[in-house]
Amino acid sequence: MKKFIFITPEGNTTAPNGDEVENMQVIGIVEEVADENEALKKLLLENVWIFDAEFNIAEFICHEII
């Protein structure tokens, strides 16, 4: 079984000095799946907040963690 990490270029974060910074954000890590498609399905099923936050799933970048 494989492990994947999902990141997105959407959104901002606040730096320690209070400045708003554009950066990549980790959306989640999914373990015990066969492939990237299964990983995305599992990610979305286990994290309904992704829809509530209105992230564009098409923007997600997926990488297998070895």
N, CA, C and O atoms as CSV, one atom per row, in Angstrom:
chain,resi,resn,atom,element,x,y,z
A,1,MET,N,N,0.840,-1.181,0.000
A,1,MET,CA,C,0.000,0.000,0.000
A,1,MET,C,C,0.888,1.248,0.000
A,1,MET,O,O,2.044,1.216,0.420
A,2,LYS,N,N,0.309,2.337,-0.483
A,2,LYS,CA,C,1.085,3.566,-0.665
A,2,LYS,C,C,0.590,4.700,0.225
A,2,LYS,O,O,-0.463,4.619,0.858
A,3,LYS,N,N,1.396,5.765,0.246
A,3,LYS,CA,C,1.111,6.950,1.050
A,3,LYS,C,C,1.290,8.181,0.160
A,3,LYS,O,O,2.273,8.277,-0.574
A,4,PHE,N,N,0.339,9.127,0.223
A,4,PHE,CA,C,0.378,10.316,-0.619
A,4,PHE,C,C,0.176,11.582,0.202
A,4,PHE,O,O,-0.496,11.566,1.234
A,5,ILE,N,N,0.768,12.684,-0.269
A,5,ILE,CA,C,0.563,13.990,0.331
A,5,ILE,C,C,-0.105,14.883,-0.718
A,5,ILE,O,O,0.252,14.850,-1.896
A,6,PHE,N,N,-1.073,15.674,-0.272
A,6,PHE,CA,C,-1.770,16.615,-1.146
A,6,PHE,C,C,-1.444,18.030,-0.698
A,6,PHE,O,O,-1.549,18.364,0.482
A,7,ILE,N,N,-1.047,18.856,-1.663
A,7,ILE,CA,C,-0.773,20.263,-1.382
A,7,ILE,C,C,-1.558,21.120,-2.366
A,7,ILE,O,O,-2.007,20.633,-3.404
A,8,THR,N,N,-1.722,22.403,-2.036
A,8,THR,CA,C,-2.447,23.316,-2.907
A,8,THR,C,C,-1.762,24.683,-2.917
A,8,THR,O,O,-1.199,25.107,-1.908
A,9,PRO,N,N,-1.812,25.365,-4.056
A,9,PRO,CA,C,-1.286,26.728,-4.116
A,9,PRO,C,C,-2.314,27.750,-3.644
A,9,PRO,O,O,-2.008,28.939,-3.556
A,10,GLU,N,N,-3.534,27.298,-3.340
A,10,GLU,CA,C,-4.590,28.215,-2.911
A,10,GLU,C,C,-4.417,28.613,-1.449
A,10,GLU,O,O,-3.913,27.845,-0.630
A,11,GLY,N,N,-4.841,29.809,-1.153
A,11,GLY,CA,C,-4.873,30.256,0.230
A,11,GLY,C,C,-3.625,31.010,0.642
A,11,GLY,O,O,-2.663,31.130,-0.117
A,12,ASN,N,N,-3.668,31.511,1.853
A,12,ASN,CA,C,-2.575,32.281,2.436
A,12,ASN,C,C,-2.341,31.796,3.853
A,12,ASN,O,O,-3.138,31.044,4.414
A,13,THR,N,N,-1.239,32.241,4.415
A,13,THR,CA,C,-0.953,31.946,5.810
A,13,THR,C,C,-0.418,33.217,6.455
A,13,THR,O,O,0.005,34.141,5.761
A,14,THR,N,N,-0.437,33.263,7.755
A,14,THR,CA,C,0.078,34.420,8.476
A,14,THR,C,C,1.463,34.091,9.035
A,14,THR,O,O,1.644,33.102,9.746
A,15,ALA,N,N,2.428,34.935,8.700
A,15,ALA,CA,C,3.799,34.760,9.186
A,15,ALA,C,C,3.875,35.163,10.662
A,15,ALA,O,O,2.986,35.854,11.159
A,16,PRO,N,N,4.922,34.739,11.360
A,16,PRO,CA,C,5.075,35.113,12.769
A,16,PRO,C,C,5.048,36.631,13.003
A,16,PRO,O,O,4.642,37.080,14.074
A,17,ASN,N,N,5.476,37.421,12.014
A,17,ASN,CA,C,5.468,38.875,12.192
A,17,ASN,C,C,4.115,39.499,11.844
A,17,ASN,O,O,3.960,40.719,11.903
A,18,GLY,N,N,3.125,38.655,11.477
A,18,GLY,CA,C,1.786,39.149,11.182
A,18,GLY,C,C,1.512,39.407,9.715
A,18,GLY,O,O,0.367,39.657,9.341
A,19,ASP,N,N,2.540,39.351,8.872
A,19,ASP,CA,C,2.350,39.553,7.433
A,19,ASP,C,C,1.608,38.358,6.825
A,19,ASP,O,O,1.786,37.217,7.252
A,20,GLU,N,N,0.778,38.645,5.825
A,20,GLU,CA,C,0.120,37.579,5.095
A,20,GLU,C,C,1.044,37.119,3.973
A,20,GLU,O,O,1.593,37.940,3.238
A,21,VAL,N,N,1.214,35.805,3.843
A,21,VAL,CA,C,2.163,35.234,2.899
A,21,VAL,C,C,1.438,34.229,2.004
A,21,VAL,O,O,0.685,33.386,2.491
A,22,GLU,N,N,1.671,34.326,0.687
A,22,GLU,CA,C,1.167,33.303,-0.224
A,22,GLU,C,C,2.176,32.165,-0.254
A,22,GLU,O,O,3.378,32.390,-0.397
A,23,ASN,N,N,1.676,30.937,-0.116
A,23,ASN,CA,C,2.569,29.785,-0.150
A,23,ASN,C,C,1.778,28.526,-0.456
A,23,ASN,O,O,0.553,28.577,-0.569
A,24,MET,N,N,2.444,27.429,-0.587
A,24,MET,CA,C,1.788,26.138,-0.759
A,24,MET,C,C,1.326,25.655,0.616
A,24,MET,O,O,1.998,25.876,1.623
A,25,GLN,N,N,0.186,25.001,0.642
A,25,GLN,CA,C,-0.337,24.485,1.902
A,25,GLN,C,C,-0.567,22.983,1.798
A,25,GLN,O,O,-1.035,22.483,0.775
A,26,VAL,N,N,-0.238,22.284,2.851
A,26,VAL,CA,C,-0.528,20.856,2.912
A,26,VAL,C,C,-2.006,20.701,3.238
A,26,VAL,O,O,-2.494,21.230,4.236
A,27,ILE,N,N,-2.709,19.970,2.382
A,27,ILE,CA,C,-4.124,19.697,2.611
A,27,ILE,C,C,-4.285,18.427,3.440
A,27,ILE,O,O,-5.159,18.355,4.303
A,28,GLY,N,N,-3.457,17.441,3.185
A,28,GLY,CA,C,-3.556,16.212,3.957
A,28,GLY,C,C,-2.618,15.141,3.460
A,28,GLY,O,O,-2.047,15.229,2.373
A,29,ILE,N,N,-2.477,14.129,4.288
A,29,ILE,CA,C,-1.670,12.957,3.964
A,29,ILE,C,C,-2.585,11.743,4.080
A,29,ILE,O,O,-3.311,11.587,5.062
A,30,VAL,N,N,-2.539,10.893,3.071
A,30,VAL,CA,C,-3.393,9.706,3.027
A,30,VAL,C,C,-2.501,8.472,2.963
A,30,VAL,O,O,-1.558,8.410,2.173
A,31,GLU,N,N,-2.810,7.499,3.800
A,31,GLU,CA,C,-2.030,6.267,3.855
A,31,GLU,C,C,-2.889,5.063,3.510
A,31,GLU,O,O,-4.118,5.135,3.524
A,32,GLU,N,N,-2.233,3.964,3.201
A,32,GLU,CA,C,-2.898,2.686,2.970
A,32,GLU,C,C,-3.859,2.715,1.786
A,32,GLU,O,O,-4.996,2.255,1.888
A,33,VAL,N,N,-3.391,3.264,0.653
A,33,VAL,CA,C,-4.173,3.286,-0.586
A,33,VAL,C,C,-3.338,2.713,-1.720
A,33,VAL,O,O,-2.113,2.640,-1.627
A,34,ALA,N,N,-4.015,2.306,-2.796
A,34,ALA,CA,C,-3.329,1.668,-3.916
A,34,ALA,C,C,-2.735,2.666,-4.898
A,34,ALA,O,O,-1.675,2.428,-5.476
A,35,ASP,N,N,-3.441,3.809,-5.085
A,35,ASP,CA,C,-2.986,4.765,-6.091
A,35,ASP,C,C,-3.492,6.176,-5.772
A,35,ASP,O,O,-4.191,6.399,-4.784
A,36,GLU,N,N,-3.116,7.120,-6.644
A,36,GLU,CA,C,-3.455,8.527,-6.439
A,36,GLU,C,C,-4.970,8.761,-6.443
A,36,GLU,O,O,-5.469,9.559,-5.649
A,37,ASN,N,N,-5.698,8.085,-7.315
A,37,ASN,CA,C,-7.154,8.263,-7.376
A,37,ASN,C,C,-7.830,7.800,-6.095
A,37,ASN,O,O,-8.720,8.474,-5.577
A,38,GLU,N,N,-7.411,6.671,-5.597
A,38,GLU,CA,C,-7.960,6.170,-4.337
A,38,GLU,C,C,-7.596,7.105,-3.190
A,38,GLU,O,O,-8.393,7.320,-2.277
A,39,ALA,N,N,-6.397,7.654,-3.244
A,39,ALA,CA,C,-5.952,8.587,-2.208
A,39,ALA,C,C,-6.820,9.841,-2.189
A,39,ALA,O,O,-7.199,10.315,-1.118
A,40,LEU,N,N,-7.137,10.379,-3.360
A,40,LEU,CA,C,-7.979,11.572,-3.421
A,40,LEU,C,C,-9.374,11.282,-2.882
A,40,LEU,O,O,-9.928,12.086,-2.132
A,41,LYS,N,N,-9.938,10.156,-3.251
A,41,LYS,CA,C,-11.265,9.779,-2.748
A,41,LYS,C,C,-11.261,9.685,-1.225
A,41,LYS,O,O,-12.154,10.204,-0.556
A,42,LYS,N,N,-10.249,9.020,-0.692
A,42,LYS,CA,C,-10.155,8.849,0.765
A,42,LYS,C,C,-9.956,10.202,1.458
A,42,LYS,O,O,-10.558,10.468,2.497
A,43,LEU,N,N,-9.111,11.046,0.875
A,43,LEU,CA,C,-8.878,12.380,1.435
A,43,LEU,C,C,-10.184,13.151,1.546
A,43,LEU,O,O,-10.476,13.736,2.589
A,44,LEU,N,N,-10.963,13.154,0.486
A,44,LEU,CA,C,-12.204,13.927,0.458
A,44,LEU,C,C,-13.268,13.328,1.376
A,44,LEU,O,O,-14.027,14.067,2.003
A,45,LEU,N,N,-13.331,12.014,1.464
A,45,LEU,CA,C,-14.305,11.371,2.358
A,45,LEU,C,C,-14.005,11.640,3.828
A,45,LEU,O,O,-14.919,11.799,4.637
A,46,GLU,N,N,-12.727,11.688,4.166
A,46,GLU,CA,C,-12.329,11.851,5.570
A,46,GLU,C,C,-12.175,13.310,5.993
A,46,GLU,O,O,-11.966,13.590,7.174
A,47,ASN,N,N,-12.276,14.245,5.042
A,47,ASN,CA,C,-12.041,15.664,5.351
A,47,ASN,C,C,-13.082,16.548,4.652
A,47,ASN,O,O,-12.771,17.238,3.681
A,48,VAL,N,N,-14.305,16.518,5.153
A,48,VAL,CA,C,-15.379,17.293,4.524
A,48,VAL,C,C,-15.123,18.799,4.585
A,48,VAL,O,O,-15.720,19.559,3.821
A,49,TRP,N,N,-14.253,19.230,5.475
A,49,TRP,CA,C,-13.929,20.656,5.584
A,49,TRP,C,C,-13.312,21.191,4.297
A,49,TRP,O,O,-13.354,22.397,4.052
A,50,ILE,N,N,-12.738,20.315,3.468
A,50,ILE,CA,C,-12.139,20.751,2.195
A,50,ILE,C,C,-13.212,21.384,1.317
A,50,ILE,O,O,-12.976,22.415,0.689
A,51,PHE,N,N,-14.394,20.765,1.274
A,51,PHE,CA,C,-15.508,21.330,0.503
A,51,PHE,C,C,-16.030,22.603,1.167
A,51,PHE,O,O,-16.313,23.593,0.492
A,52,ASP,N,N,-16.154,22.570,2.492
A,52,ASP,CA,C,-16.656,23.740,3.230
A,52,ASP,C,C,-15.760,24.956,3.032
A,52,ASP,O,O,-16.245,26.086,2.981
A,53,ALA,N,N,-14.451,24.726,2.919
A,53,ALA,CA,C,-13.496,25.825,2.736
A,53,ALA,C,C,-13.412,26.271,1.272
A,53,ALA,O,O,-12.724,27.240,0.952
A,54,GLU,N,N,-14.114,25.559,0.389
A,54,GLU,CA,C,-14.197,25.885,-1.033
A,54,GLU,C,C,-12.860,25.815,-1.774
A,54,GLU,O,O,-12.592,26.619,-2.667
A,55,PHE,N,N,-12.024,24.844,-1.393
A,55,PHE,CA,C,-10.797,24.613,-2.144
A,55,PHE,C,C,-11.154,24.051,-3.517
A,55,PHE,O,O,-12.125,23.308,-3.656
A,56,ASN,N,N,-10.368,24.407,-4.524
A,56,ASN,CA,C,-10.539,23.886,-5.874
A,56,ASN,C,C,-9.727,22.600,-5.975
A,56,ASN,O,O,-8.499,22.639,-6.054
A,57,ILE,N,N,-10.401,21.487,-5.970
A,57,ILE,CA,C,-9.740,20.189,-5.966
A,57,ILE,C,C,-8.861,20.002,-7.201
A,57,ILE,O,O,-7.867,19.278,-7.151
A,58,ALA,N,N,-9.220,20.645,-8.294
A,58,ALA,CA,C,-8.418,20.543,-9.526
A,58,ALA,C,C,-7.036,21.176,-9.348
A,58,ALA,O,O,-6.121,20.877,-10.115
A,59,GLU,N,N,-6.877,22.036,-8.359
A,59,GLU,CA,C,-5.593,22.690,-8.085
A,59,GLU,C,C,-4.667,21.828,-7.215
A,59,GLU,O,O,-3.485,22.141,-7.075
A,60,PHE,N,N,-5.195,20.756,-6.635
A,60,PHE,CA,C,-4.393,19.930,-5.735
A,60,PHE,C,C,-3.221,19.297,-6.483
A,60,PHE,O,O,-3.345,18.884,-7.636
A,61,ILE,N,N,-2.099,19.235,-5.805
A,61,ILE,CA,C,-0.902,18.566,-6.302
A,61,ILE,C,C,-0.690,17.362,-5.399
A,61,ILE,O,O,-0.701,17.485,-4.175
A,62,CYS,N,N,-0.498,16.209,-6.004
A,62,CYS,CA,C,-0.358,14.969,-5.249
A,62,CYS,C,C,1.024,14.370,-5.503
A,62,CYS,O,O,1.484,14.283,-6.642
A,63,HIS,N,N,1.667,13.962,-4.421
A,63,HIS,CA,C,2.964,13.299,-4.526
A,63,HIS,C,C,2.960,12.051,-3.661
A,63,HIS,O,O,2.462,12.055,-2.535
A,64,GLU,N,N,3.522,10.989,-4.206
A,64,GLU,CA,C,3.660,9.788,-3.391
A,64,GLU,C,C,4.811,9.992,-2.422
A,64,GLU,O,O,5.875,10.495,-2.785
A,65,ILE,N,N,4.576,9.596,-1.197
A,65,ILE,CA,C,5.621,9.644,-0.154
A,65,ILE,C,C,6.251,8.266,-0.088
A,65,ILE,O,O,5.563,7.266,0.115
A,66,ILE,N,N,7.541,8.221,-0.257
A,66,ILE,CA,C,8.237,6.928,-0.253
A,66,ILE,C,C,8.927,6.711,1.077
A,66,ILE,O,O,9.569,5.680,1.279
